[in-house]
Amino acid sequence: MLFFSKRDLKNISDSVLVESYRQTKNNVYMSEIFKRYHHLVYGICLKYLNNRDYAQDAVVQIFEKLITDLPNHEISNFSSWLHSVSRNHCLMTIRKHKQKQKNENGYKADMWLVSDEEEMEDLRIKEIRLNLLNEVIEELNPKQRECIKLFYLEEKCYKEIELITGYSLKKVKSYIQNGKRNLSLKLLNKDEVAV
């Protein structure tokens, strides 16, 4: 098994990073996974739990669970898998809290929980759109996909993307611009098929 320096860790793909952790269980790899994805997991948790403190707690719980669970899973697309794990964790948290409230003689659930059917439907639609977006991002060519993920999902600036990927600044801007256009076209095509 190859071992990577901390500097190299920033440049390896998610799949190599995850596989390195699975094989070695070295927390250096998990630390890099956390750096790359904690803000995305936090965003998902905040969307479902609608409370910053609960969302922060959920992020910690999810990554603690990853430490033990990740070696047991074969994962082809880590970001999609982590998105599903995070969503499921939040839904379980909501269910547990609702059940607890029910068991306490029908006390009204806290405001941060989604209780209204209309809100649940909105969340379901958002989830479908997020899954669709993840799907079409994966259909982009590799260079566009890499730049789009770094720019939009990891919120890196053009210069950081240039350093991470080794592409020229002009190429980075081009990949992002073309990637955005291709995403829009692919999403439109998917919407037309869905209608």
Secondary structure, DSSP 8 states (H G I E B T S, - for coil): -----HHHHTTS-HHHHHHHHHHH--HHHHHHHHHHHHHHHHHHHHHHH--HHHHHHHHHHHHHHHHHHGGG---S-HHHHHHHHHHHHHHHHHHHHHHHHHHTTT----TTS--SHHHHHHHHHHHHHHHHHHHHHHHS-HHHHHHHIIIIIS---HHHHHHHH---HHHHHHHHHHHHHHHHHHHHHHHHHH-
